[in-house]
Amino acid sequence: MGNHKGGKGGVVANIASIVGLMITPAAPIYAATKHDIISFVKSMEGHNETLGVRVVCICPHLTDTSMVANLEEKNLLLDFCKDLIHESYKTMKQKPETVASAII
């Protein structure tokens, strides 16, 4: 894909989360992974022109997917955070189609 290897260039779209843009005590491990994605994308900015590849990132809010459904049952979060995440899920989720539309 990169111009430096004879490619035509393009765009690489990463999906992080709004959680990667803030301090998130309710999900510290998840937040750390999203911060990493954002850091990678920002670090690649200086290479976009050389590569002919733009590396971008979208940071959507909580999205209604199977990954976040029934979090309490899946035991994916620290036990002291479950109530906070459960309340957020009930009030702030969006449809995956909304995120897809934003990427396009």
Backbone torsions as a table, in degrees:
resi	resn	phi	psi	omega
1	MET	NA	-34.5	-176.6
2	GLY	-70.5	141.4	176.8
3	ASN	-58.0	-35.5	-177.6
4	HIS	-65.7	-12.2	177.5
5	LYS	-119.4	20.3	177.8
6	GLY	84.3	5.6	179.8
7	GLY	-77.4	170.9	-178.5
8	LYS	-91.5	-0.7	-177.7
9	GLY	82.8	-170.0	179.2
10	GLY	153.7	-156.8	-178.6
11	VAL	-133.4	134.4	171.8
12	VAL	-110.5	117.5	-178.1
13	ALA	-103.4	118.1	176.5
14	ASN	-99.1	148.9	175.8
15	ILE	-115.1	116.3	175.8
16	ALA	-106.4	-125.4	-179.5
17	SER	-167.8	154.8	173.9
18	ILE	-58.7	-25.0	178.1
19	VAL	-60.4	-28.4	178.6
20	GLY	-75.0	-6.4	-179.5
21	LEU	-104.5	4.6	-175.7
22	MET	-147.6	169.6	172.7
23	ILE	-81.8	128.9	-172.7
24	THR	-131.8	84.0	180.0
25	PRO	-59.5	-24.9	-178.0
26	ALA	-73.0	-18.1	-177.8
27	ALA	-151.0	66.7	-173.0
28	PRO	-63.2	-38.4	-178.8
29	ILE	-71.5	-45.5	176.7
30	TYR	-59.3	-44.3	179.9
31	ALA	-60.0	-41.6	-179.9
32	ALA	-60.7	-41.2	-179.6
33	THR	-67.3	-35.1	179.6
34	LYS	-73.9	-35.8	174.1
35	HIS	-60.3	-38.7	179.0
36	ASP	-61.7	-43.6	179.4
37	ILE	-61.5	-45.8	-179.4
38	ILE	-63.8	-41.1	177.7
39	SER	-62.2	-42.3	177.6
40	PHE	-59.6	-48.0	-178.3
41	VAL	-62.5	-44.7	178.5
42	LYS	-63.7	-37.7	179.6
43	SER	-68.7	-29.3	179.5
44	MET	-77.2	-15.3	-175.6
45	GLU	-53.3	-38.6	-179.7
46	GLY	-69.2	-12.4	-179.0
47	HIS	-103.3	-6.7	-175.1
48	ASN	-55.4	-46.4	-177.1
49	GLU	-67.5	-44.3	-179.9
50	THR	-61.5	-42.7	-177.3
51	LEU	-80.1	-26.4	-172.1
52	GLY	73.6	15.2	-178.9
53	VAL	-124.0	122.8	174.3
54	ARG	-89.5	128.8	176.3
55	VAL	-106.1	116.0	-174.7
56	VAL	-124.1	170.6	-177.9
57	CYS	-145.8	142.7	172.3
58	ILE	-116.6	143.4	-175.9
59	CYS	-124.5	74.2	-177.3
60	PRO	-72.7	160.5	174.8
61	HIS	-79.8	-176.7	-178.5
62	LEU	-51.9	127.4	-174.9
63	THR	-120.5	138.1	-175.9
64	ASP	-73.8	88.4	177.8
65	THR	-128.4	170.8	178.9
66	SER	-64.5	-24.0	179.5
67	MET	-63.4	-34.7	-177.4
68	VAL	-102.9	-3.1	178.3
69	ALA	-71.7	136.0	176.1
70	ASN	54.2	49.1	-178.0
71	LEU	-57.8	-36.9	-178.5
72	GLU	-62.1	-42.1	-179.3
73	GLU	-69.0	-33.9	-177.7
74	LYS	-78.6	-16.1	-179.9
75	ASN	54.8	43.5	-179.6
76	LEU	-86.7	-13.6	-175.8
77	LEU	-116.0	163.5	175.3
78	LEU	-63.3	139.1	-172.6
79	ASP	-60.2	-25.3	-179.4
80	PHE	-82.6	-0.5	-177.6
81	CYS	-110.4	-8.2	-169.6
82	LYS	-58.0	-42.0	-178.4
83	ASP	-63.0	-42.4	179.8
84	LEU	-62.3	-45.8	180.0
85	ILE	-66.6	-41.4	-179.9
86	HIS	-59.6	-44.1	179.2
87	GLU	-64.8	-41.6	178.4
88	SER	-62.6	-42.3	-178.5
89	TYR	-62.5	-38.6	-179.3
90	LYS	-68.5	-30.6	-171.2
91	THR	-109.0	-21.2	-169.8
92	MET	-121.5	11.3	-175.8
93	LYS	-78.8	150.2	176.4
94	GLN	-122.9	166.6	179.3
95	LYS	-81.8	146.6	177.2
96	PRO	-57.3	-31.5	179.8
97	GLU	-61.5	-30.8	178.2
98	THR	-65.6	-42.6	178.9
99	VAL	-67.3	-44.5	178.5
100	ALA	-58.9	-42.9	178.8
101	SER	-62.3	-40.1	179.6
102	ALA	-65.1	-36.6	178.9
103	ILE	-67.1	-43.7	-178.7
104	ILE	-66.3	NA	NA
